[in-house]
Amino acid sequence: MKKILGSVSALALGSLPLHAQDNAAYELPPITIYVGYEATTPLQTGVSVDVLTEEDLERDGDTRVIDILARQPGVSIRSNGPLGTNAGITIRGVSQQNIAVRIDGIDVSDPAATQVAYDFGGLTAGDISQIEILRGSQSALFGSEAIGGVVNITTKRARRDGLSADVFAEYGSHDTLRSAATLYNRGEGHETAVTLSYVSTDGFSAADEDGLNYGTANPNDKNDEEDGYEARRLSFSGQYDLGGGAAELSLSGFYEEAKYDYDENSSGRVFDGSPDDVVDSEKTGLRAALAFATGAVDHEISATWFRSDRVLHGTSLDSSAPDTPPYTGTPYPFRFEYEGTRQTYRYQAGFDLGATTRAVVGAERSIETYEDKIAGASSFGPYGSSQDQETTVTSLFSEFTFTPSENIDLSFALRHDDHSEFGGHTTGRLSGVWRARPDLTLRANLATGYRAPSNYELYDAYSGNAGLDPETSVSFDLGVEKRFGDTAWLSATAFWIEAEDIIDYSYTSYAYVQADGTSTRRGIELAGAYELRPGLTLDGSYTWTDSFSSVSLDSSGWQASVPEHVFALGLSADITDRARISVNGLYEADREGLDDYGLVNSSFTYDVTDTAQAYLRVENLFDEDYQTAPGYGQSDRAWYFGVRASF
């Protein structure tokens, strides 16, 4: 939660002092964010956005990034077990297939997934320097999948000239090992960062350990099989001055390979089942961009490429009575291969229209491919499919920013996407910010959004429906931020979002259908922080989300359980000039189908030298037994010890 104090509210307003190790006050540099087609700062946008910095990620230190995201206003998580297993977030009650995710400008949502969405399950912070959380419909800027918001991730960047490096290593519960090393090189006209990270864990049972293992003949057996995870990731970024400032070339990319175990789900029951259900995954992303100016016009040309390969293999239990446990039928082998690619080519031009108005216009073309190879057997005989599908989206976009006075910034964005399957769709966003006084800021944001049906929803051999249209949305939020001197701030935001044309998998027709009616989320987000004394800060947030629907849904993410009340509280204290402790808590209440739960995490950090730290972190301090998705377990009390250093 400290990131709000240091990164968005107080920092954007420009003068809140933080305290270094020697307790000398200093001001952090302004933070750049991408809520539009060009970079800006939190102070200059009406979009509701929070920023997590590298320092925040290190201080909170959770094994999974989603556990840090869960403590941000308006965010909740759904996790199918330990590190590595499928996990997603909701923003203002809107589920993960409606959340756009970018890493260094690369769209990393999986084109071969059932719904095009990003899986947060294996995301750790080894190569991350900043995370921006944009709330509300953002399709006018980010296209499809941005109905609920956007998570924009930036990998590590050099912080000083010359050669430098960061390293860290951590070991803890469930035989978990995490490590990363980043090499930087920055000089006149060039900047490069390369990170290699590794994680492995024995994990714990994805199926809740207190639940019955319906995959055995003994009705009293519990789920006790560990579900492990191992991943390697290489990422890089660089900016290079060409021709003495005439142009700048930007390059970024990553390669990740992972392997993880998962547990079976049948008729709504999650259980260990067969012990060999495994996913092998590879993800690759690349982006190149060239920025240059001709006269008064700033140009950018970019190309991105993303590929995701997933192979699910193992055995499934085929029972003669599949809806009645125990599911102790014959084990049949299966192998599901999914491959998805996305190529995106983009051009934009930015130019001033007088002293107070700036325009950005451009065009984009995206090509998505989907391929599957499915083979398996059951008591009814063998089954399988093999197909290769492609869709394209051609887009025209524009954004106009207007500064009628030194205290007001307005922006209007408009985007038209032409999809090869269902035709054209236009979205817009109108945002404004008014700095009414130096200590008082008001924001408003009105936008429309959409989610295109995935290639799986359109073309799957068994359940696809080529006649689907996109889901659509309208969202509005209004917020106010107030500072109280240099030691405290408070913000409040009211939001409303409504979706229609919802795509749902029908348990009657066993196919994807377009549901009639609307689903609505509305609520309030509160956040604030107070520096009790130098080196001692209290911060917290509260989110109330009211979810209701006029449409009957079988399986859509708009049906998913959303906590009505979420509280987060954090306390950080400098014990000495070298030692710090932080404690943070999370409480979620009124979740349909799930019990309320509360978590407390704590960490202790000690500066061994000016450039090296050791830390001890305890997650789930009071050993809470809880679930974030029905039937799937979460970690008991866990501890982790680590060291990090800069050179």
C-alpha positions, 0 to 999 in steps of 0.5 A, a space after each residue: 500500500 505504500 506505493 500510493 503514498 510514494 508514487 501516485 497521490 503525494 508524489 504526483 503532487 510533487 513535494 511529499 518527503 520520504 526518509 532515506 536510511 539516514 533520515 534525511 528528507 528527499 524528493 523522488 523523481 516524477 513517475 511516468 505512466 502510460 494511460 494514453 498513447 503518449 507518456 504522462 504523469 499521474 497528476 495530469 490524467 483523469 484516469 484512476 491509476 495506482 503505481 507499484 514501484 520496484 521499491 514497493 515490490 521489494 518491500 512487500 516481497 510476496 512470492 506471487 505478484 498477485 498477492 501484492 495486487 490483492 492489497 490494492 483498491 478495487 483488486 481481488 484475486 482468484 487462484 487455483 492453488 500454489 505458485 504456478 497454477 492458474 490465477 487471475 485478478 478482478 478489477 472492480 469486480 470485472 474478471 481476468 478475461 476483461 483485463 488487458 495486460 502489457 509487459 513492456 508494451 507487449 500484449 501478453 494475453 494468451 491467444 490460445 486460451 479458452 478466453 484470451 487472458 493473462 495467467 498471473 499464476 507464475 508471475 514473480 517480481 524478479 524482473 519488474 520495475 513498475 506496475 500500473 493498475 488502470 481502472 475502468 474501461 480502457 478499450 479506446 486506448 488498449 483495444 479488446 480485453 480492456 473492459 475492466 482495466 489494464 495492468 501495465 508492467 515495465 521490466 527493470 531499467 538502469 538507475 545510474 550510468 555505467 555498468 551495474 548489477 542487481 542480484 537476489 536469492 531467496 529460500 523458504 517454505 515448500 522448498 521454494 527457491 527464487 533467484 534473479 540477476 540483472 545486468 545494466 549498462 547505461 551511457 550517453 545515448 544508450 541504455 540496456 538491461 538484461 535479467 535472468 530469473 529462476 523459481 522452483 517450488 515443491 508447492 502444496 496440493 492445488 485441491 484444498 488439503 482439507 477436502 476429500 480426494 474423490 479420485 480414490 476408493 477410500 471416501 476419507 482420503 484427503 488431498 495431499 499430493 504436492 503440486 510443484 512449479 519450475 520456471 526460467 525467464 530471460 528478459 531484456 530492454 534497451 533504448 538507443 540514440 540513433 543519429 545524434 538525437 534524430 531517432 531512438 530505437 527501443 527493443 524489449 523481449 522475454 522468453 519463459 519456460 515453465 512446468 507445473 502440476 495441477 489437480 482435476 476438476 469434475 462436476 464442480 469438485 476439485 481433487 488430486 485425481 491422477 498424480 501426473 497431470 502436468 502443464 508444460 508452457 513456453 512464452 516468447 515476446 518481442 517488441 521493436 519501436 523507432 521514434 523520430 521527429 519530422 518538423 513538428 510531428 513526433 512519429 513512432 513505428 513499432 512491431 510486436 510478436 508474442 507466442 504462447 505454447 501450452 501442453 497439458 498431458 496426463 491421465 483423467 479418471 473416467 467413472 461410470 458415474 461421473 457425477 457421483 464421487 468417488 471418481 475411481 474409474 479407469 485412467 485414460 491418457 490425454 494430451 492437449 496442445 495449444 499454440 497461439 501467436 499475435 503479431 501487431 504492427 503500429 504507427 502513430 503521430 503526435 503533434 500540437 494543435 496550438 498552445 493548449 491542445 495536442 493530438 495523436 493519431 495512428 493505425 494498428 493491425 493485429 494478427 492472431 492465430 490459434 492452433 490445437 492438437 487434442 488427443 485422448 480416450 474415454 470409456 466412449 472411445 478416443 476423441 481429438 481435434 486438430 485445427 488452425 484458425 486466424 483472425 485479424 483486427 485493423 484499428 484506427 485511433 486518435 487521442 486529443 489532450 487539452 489544457 484549458 488552464 494550468 490546473 485542468 487537463 482533459 483528454 478524449 480518445 476514440 478507437 475503431 477496431 475492424 475484426 475479420 469475424 464480426 466487423 467493426 466496433 468503436 470505443 471512446 474515453 473522456 477523462 479530466 483532472 482538476 487541481 482545484 487547490 495545491 492540496 485538492 485534486 478531482 478526477 472523472 473518467 467516462 469510457 466504453 469497452 469491449 471484449 472480442 470473442 476468443 478464437 477458442 470461443 469462435 472455432 472450438 470443434 465441440 463448443 465454438 460459435 462463429 456467430 458470437 459478437 463482442 461483449 460491450 461495456 460502459 464505465 464511469 468513475 469520479 474521484 477526489 484526492 486530498 492532502 493534509 500537509 506533508 504527512 497524510 493524504 486521502 482519496 475516494 473514488 466512486 465507480 460504475 460499470 455495466 456490461 451486456 452481450 455477455 459471452 457464456 458457456 451454456 450447460 444446456 447447449 454445451 456451446 458458447 452463446 450470447 446472453 441477453 441482459 446486463 451485469 453491473 458492478 458499482 462501488 466505492 474505493 477509499 485509500 489513504 496514508 499517514 506518516 505518524 512520525 519520520 520512519 513510521 507510516 500507516 496506510 490502508 484502503 477499503 473497497 465496497 463492490 455491489 454486483 448484480 445482474 439481469 442475465 442468467 449465466 452458467 459459467 461467464 466471468 461476470 458470474 464469478 464471486 466478487 467480495 463485497 467488502 475488502 479491507 487492506 492495512 499496512 504499517 511500516 517502521 524504521 527500527 534503526 537506520 538499518 533495520 525496518 519492519 512492515 506488517 500488512 493485512 487483508 480482509 475480504 468479506 461477503 463472497 458468494 460461495 466462499 467464507 470470509 478470510 483475513 491474512 496478515 503478512 510481515 517482513 523484516 529487512 536489515 541493511 548489511 551494507 549500503 548496497 546489500 540487504 537481508 530479509 525475513 518474510 512470513 506470509 499468512 502469519 496466523 495460519 489462516 485456512 482460506 480459499 480464493 476460488 472454490 475447492 482450491 487451497 492456499 498456503 498455510 503459514 510460510 516463511 522465506 529468507 533472502 538476500 539482495 545486493 547491487 553492484 
